[in-house]
Amino acid sequence: SRTLRIFGLGESGVEQLLRDKMNTLTNPTLAPYAKEGEVELRITAKADTVEQAQAMIAPVEQEVRAMLGDQIYGADVSSLEEVVVPLLARKGLTLGTAESCTGGLIAKRITDVPGCSDYYLGGVCSYANEVKMKVLGVKKETLDTVGAVSPEVAEQMAEGVAKALGADIGVGITGVAGPGGGTDEKPVGLVYISIWYNGQHYTRKMKSTNGRDRVRMQAASTALDMIRRNIF
């Protein structure tokens, strides 16, 4: 078997794109499995030898990659962080994180990967606005004008943590994880994520309605996926 990991496209979306191929293939077979905010796509072949099976899998994988593109973040890996840390290593880049609503979840996931200490410098869990201002350099007028849950604050957090830690890449994440704290303008599940790299901000708005834990996990995964996509 060869397992492709997909982020940014749900199980129904994967099935819609690959339905014809899944229905016609018998050996190898192609089957999607829903994971926590992701999809696992397994290509399985049966043959007399491992080498023969791998040779049968290869063209199917190539075709699937051509159809799904960069929605596939890795093969035979178990998580986005297992892709991001080696990417940092290959590029020789360092990372710092500033987290509000995720409460250090990105830092936890990155430090689960052995060898990350050469590339992950550390993180700031800036739950309070005072910490955002004093440690990360978020501007008071920004907080007063647009509020803590905003793209502007996420960008200032990302740039601020990179400069504070001397990192090449900074991540800033701020949002409303719930279950309370939401408003009509900024509902529960609204999160802004920003990556600062090479003097540029890559910022994304995310919405989720699946509960506090899912909001936090999806936000952390989205941040890791944004690093993967924007480090050239």
Wavefront OBJ file of the C-alpha trace (Angstrom):
o trace
v 0.000 0.000 0.000
v 0.915 3.607 -0.574
v -0.883 6.219 1.522
v -1.328 9.787 0.299
v -2.305 12.436 2.847
v -4.625 15.250 1.747
v -5.453 18.550 3.439
v -7.823 21.216 2.175
v -10.208 18.856 0.415
v -12.838 16.825 2.268
v -13.666 13.156 1.786
v -16.693 13.959 -0.389
v -14.562 16.223 -2.582
v -11.916 13.523 -2.991
v -14.566 10.925 -3.825
v -16.174 13.234 -6.382
v -12.883 13.796 -8.189
v -11.788 10.168 -8.086
v -15.114 8.303 -8.219
v -14.689 6.920 -11.730
v -11.183 5.702 -11.010
v -12.203 4.182 -7.662
v -15.093 2.332 -9.321
v -13.056 0.925 -12.196
v -9.820 -0.056 -10.459
v -9.663 -3.590 -9.059
v -5.930 -4.125 -8.587
v -4.599 -1.736 -7.440
v -7.558 -0.412 -5.467
v -8.080 3.181 -4.424
v -9.890 4.048 -1.174
v -10.310 7.284 0.834
v -10.531 7.387 4.628
v -11.604 10.447 6.616
v -9.217 11.519 9.366
v -9.208 14.484 11.781
v -9.711 17.344 9.325
v -7.890 15.436 6.590
v -8.304 12.597 4.112
v -6.102 9.546 3.735
v -6.051 8.021 0.265
v -4.762 4.460 0.144
v -3.564 2.748 -3.041
v -3.249 -1.012 -2.506
v -1.914 -3.589 -4.959
v -1.627 -7.372 -4.751
v 1.213 -9.148 -6.570
v 3.732 -11.962 -6.160
v 6.482 -9.606 -4.981
v 6.728 -6.232 -3.271
v 8.535 -4.856 -6.311
v 5.730 -5.912 -8.638
v 3.121 -4.364 -6.356
v 5.087 -1.101 -6.155
v 5.337 -1.018 -9.946
v 1.546 -1.366 -10.167
v 0.965 1.386 -7.622
v 3.325 3.941 -9.222
v 1.244 4.930 -12.296
v -1.932 5.179 -10.216
v -0.184 7.452 -7.731
v 1.138 9.590 -10.571
v -2.350 9.968 -12.017
v -3.871 10.833 -8.624
v -1.162 13.427 -7.976
v -1.882 15.015 -11.351
v -5.570 15.296 -10.406
v -5.198 16.528 -6.812
v -2.005 18.587 -7.105
v -0.737 20.259 -3.951
v -3.780 19.160 -1.960
v -1.575 16.105 -1.365
v 0.940 17.086 1.272
v 2.830 13.825 1.665
v 3.040 10.087 1.118
v 3.357 7.506 3.885
v 3.483 10.208 6.573
v 1.078 10.611 9.477
v 0.812 14.390 9.880
v 1.502 17.817 8.412
v 4.197 18.478 10.999
v 6.116 15.462 9.717
v 6.313 17.279 6.389
v 6.924 20.817 7.679
v 9.932 20.035 9.906
v 11.903 18.260 7.126
v 10.975 21.142 4.812
v 12.507 23.610 7.259
v 15.586 21.397 7.423
v 15.953 21.241 3.643
v 15.615 25.010 3.355
v 17.780 25.726 6.416
v 15.048 27.942 7.890
v 13.930 28.597 11.464
v 10.400 29.047 12.762
v 8.700 30.859 15.625
v 5.014 30.757 16.537
v 2.617 33.188 18.199
v -0.671 31.573 19.204
v -3.797 32.881 20.821
v -6.865 30.674 20.321
v -4.813 27.529 19.632
v -3.050 27.882 22.991
v 0.276 26.390 21.905
v -1.121 23.516 19.822
v 1.095 24.332 16.839
v 4.152 24.355 19.106
v 3.102 21.031 20.602
v 2.659 19.397 17.222
v 5.977 20.638 15.869
v 7.875 19.550 18.966
v 6.366 16.073 18.612
v 8.732 15.628 15.651
v 12.245 14.463 16.654
v 14.999 16.788 15.508
v 12.812 19.887 15.372
v 15.004 21.788 17.850
v 17.433 22.794 15.108
v 14.671 24.635 13.261
v 11.920 25.482 15.747
v 13.086 28.324 17.999
v 10.026 28.593 20.236
v 6.584 30.066 20.655
v 4.570 32.692 22.490
v 1.124 31.819 23.802
v -0.271 35.346 23.635
v -3.771 34.840 24.970
v -4.006 38.285 26.574
v -3.872 41.497 24.563
v -1.212 42.810 26.930
v 1.078 39.957 25.891
v 0.344 40.604 22.242
v 1.443 44.203 22.736
v 4.356 43.833 25.169
v 5.969 40.678 23.790
v 4.977 40.658 20.122
v 4.727 44.371 19.404
v 1.085 44.336 18.317
v -0.074 47.955 18.119
v -2.608 49.149 20.665
v -4.389 51.231 18.035
v -4.839 48.093 15.921
v -6.418 46.231 18.824
v -8.629 49.245 19.621
v -9.689 49.721 16.012
v -10.205 46.228 14.562
v -9.919 44.000 17.636
v -7.759 41.019 18.525
v -9.516 38.697 16.075
v -8.490 40.322 12.819
v -6.069 39.788 9.937
v -4.083 42.827 10.998
v -3.400 41.401 14.463
v -2.527 37.967 13.062
v 0.009 39.632 10.751
v 1.548 41.717 13.520
v 1.777 38.624 15.729
v 3.528 36.652 12.972
v 6.046 39.372 12.205
v 6.490 40.197 15.877
v 7.351 36.656 16.976
v 9.781 36.200 14.086
v 11.635 39.370 15.039
v 11.498 38.668 18.775
v 12.992 35.182 18.345
v 15.212 35.892 15.354
v 13.333 33.361 13.230
v 13.121 33.262 9.448
v 9.405 32.437 9.567
v 6.744 33.626 11.967
v 3.232 32.268 12.477
v 0.456 34.348 14.011
v -2.927 32.894 14.856
v -5.899 34.548 16.541
v -9.571 33.632 16.643
v -12.697 32.643 18.564
v -12.509 28.956 19.461
v -15.735 29.021 21.502
v -18.023 27.881 22.849
v -18.562 31.476 24.024
v -17.066 34.800 23.073
v -18.523 35.078 19.589
v -20.477 38.005 18.138
v -22.491 38.535 14.961
v -19.464 40.230 13.415
v -16.943 37.703 14.760
v -18.699 34.391 15.361
v -17.358 31.310 17.104
v -15.085 29.438 14.710
v -13.625 32.533 13.037
v -9.822 32.376 12.937
v -7.169 34.457 11.182
v -3.813 32.848 10.417
v -0.774 34.652 9.069
v 2.652 33.454 7.954
v 5.464 36.027 7.802
v 8.347 35.024 5.538
v 10.847 36.983 3.458
v 9.203 40.243 4.477
v 5.774 39.150 3.213
v 2.546 38.221 4.938
v 0.488 35.238 3.781
v -2.824 35.552 5.594
v -5.947 33.436 5.589
v -9.416 33.630 7.109
v -10.801 30.336 8.385
v -14.281 29.434 9.608
v -15.349 26.272 11.408
v -18.537 25.301 13.230
v -17.515 21.947 14.639
v -16.763 22.744 18.276
v -13.814 24.150 20.219
v -11.417 21.231 19.821
v -12.069 20.935 16.078
v -11.633 24.695 15.568
v -8.270 24.623 17.308
v -7.048 21.493 15.507
v -8.182 22.734 12.103
v -6.555 26.136 12.714
v -3.241 24.524 13.694
v -3.358 22.243 10.648
v -4.174 25.169 8.374
v -1.175 27.081 9.721
v 1.136 24.131 9.083
v -0.306 23.700 5.600
v 0.255 27.399 4.883
v 3.913 27.043 5.859
v 4.215 24.083 3.483
v 2.619 25.983 0.610
v 4.433 29.308 1.038
v 8.045 28.309 1.657
v 9.458 28.237 -1.826
l 1 2 3 4 5 6 7 8 9 10 11 12 13 14 15 16 17 18 19 20 21 22 23 24 25 26 27 28 29 30 31 32 33 34 35 36 37 38 39 40 41 42 43 44 45 46 47 48 49 50 51 52 53 54 55 56 57 58 59 60 61 62 63 64 65 66 67 68 69 70 71 72 73 74 75 76 77 78 79 80 81 82 83 84 85 86 87 88 89 90 91 92 93 94 95 96 97 98 99 100 101 102 103 104 105 106 107 108 109 110 111 112 113 114 115 116 117 118 119 120 121 122 123 124 125 126 127 128 129 130 131 132 133 134 135 136 137 138 139 140 141 142 143 144 145 146 147 148 149 150 151 152 153 154 155 156 157 158 159 160 161 162 163 164 165 166 167 168 169 170 171 172 173 174 175 176 177 178 179 180 181 182 183 184 185 186 187 188 189 190 191 192 193 194 195 196 197 198 199 200 201 202 203 204 205 206 207 208 209 210 211 212 213 214 215 216 217 218 219 220 221 222 223 224 225 226 227 228 229 230 231 232
